[in-house]
Amino acid sequence: METVAAQPLQIVPYIAAHREAFRQLNEAWITRYFRLEEADRRVLNDPEGYILNKGGHIFMALWQGEPVGACALIKISDDEFELAKMAVSDQVQGKGIGYALGKACIEKAHEAGAKKVMLLSNTVLKPAIHLYTKLGFVEVPLPPTEYERANIKMEIVFT
């Protein structure tokens, strides 16, 4: 009898047990490049209230069963979601985890009937911008935003 080897990477829906990993993964990258802002604290301290209970989604990346990545899909309206709080642990970067998380969020938004997925980022995060482009995002004009660090807006429009 043959056994099937477990996949080292799984993308799974967020559960309450992931709360601390979601916060830690995001705080790690934010504080490495920027400072934690009030808007970050709101989301990271209450992902259920700020994201899930408002119609959004969070996906976690598990590598060999351990949480190593996260990405949120915040519902803006029935037609639009924001891709946010994407984080991948330094120890597993370069393994396609960010891409897998991004794809899961984009597919979920499309399934939910969204016409658009947008994100805010900073151009100093060159690998992230490259990833977003690879996922199909294109740069659009940046409106005023509550995030001081945001200097680029990108979006995918479903046709």
ZINORKA-V570838 format. One record per residue. N is the residue number from 1. RES is the residue in one small letter. OMEGA is omega in whole degrees, 0 to 359 (NA if undefined). Layout:
N;RES;OMEGA, N;RES;OMEGA
This chain:
1;m;179, 2;e;174, 3;t;179, 4;v;179, 5;a;178, 6;a;176, 7;q;179, 8;p;182, 9;l;172, 10;q;172, 11;i;186, 12;v;174, 13;p;177, 14;y;169, 15;i;184, 16;a;179, 17;a;180, 18;h;189, 19;r;183, 20;e;178, 21;a;178, 22;f;180, 23;r;184, 24;q;180, 25;l;181, 26;n;178, 27;e;182, 28;a;183, 29;w;182, 30;i;183, 31;t;176, 32;r;185, 33;y;188, 34;f;173, 35;r;178, 36;l;181, 37;e;180, 38;e;179, 39;a;176, 40;d;183, 41;r;179, 42;r;183, 43;v;186, 44;l;179, 45;n;180, 46;d;181, 47;p;179, 48;e;182, 49;g;186, 50;y;184, 51;i;189, 52;l;183, 53;n;178, 54;k;176, 55;g;179, 56;g;183, 57;h;172, 58;i;175, 59;f;177, 60;m;174, 61;a;176, 62;l;177, 63;w;184, 64;q;176, 65;g;182, 66;e;178, 67;p;181, 68;v;181, 69;g;181, 70;a;174, 71;c;181, 72;a;175, 73;l;184, 74;i;181, 75;k;176, 76;i;178, 77;s;177, 78;d;183, 79;d;189, 80;e;173, 81;f;173, 82;e;171, 83;l;187, 84;a;174, 85;k;174, 86;m;180, 87;a;175, 88;v;179, 89;s;178, 90;d;185, 91;q;183, 92;v;178, 93;q;181, 94;g;181, 95;k;179, 96;g;184, 97;i;178, 98;g;179, 99;y;180, 100;a;177, 101;l;179, 102;g;179, 103;k;180, 104;a;180, 105;c;180, 106;i;179, 107;e;179, 108;k;178, 109;a;180, 110;h;178, 111;e;181, 112;a;177, 113;g;179, 114;a;175, 115;k;186, 116;k;169, 117;v;180, 118;m;174, 119;l;174, 120;l;180, 121;s;177, 122;n;185, 123;t;175, 124;v;180, 125;l;186, 126;k;177, 127;p;179, 128;a;180, 129;i;177, 130;h;179, 131;l;181, 132;y;177, 133;t;178, 134;k;179, 135;l;178, 136;g;178, 137;f;175, 138;v;181, 139;e;176, 140;v;180, 141;p;181, 142;l;176, 143;p;173, 144;p;182, 145;t;179, 146;e;179, 147;y;177, 148;e;186, 149;r;184, 150;a;175, 151;n;177, 152;i;173, 153;k;178, 154;m;178, 155;e;171, 156;i;175, 157;v;179, 158;f;180, 159;t;NA
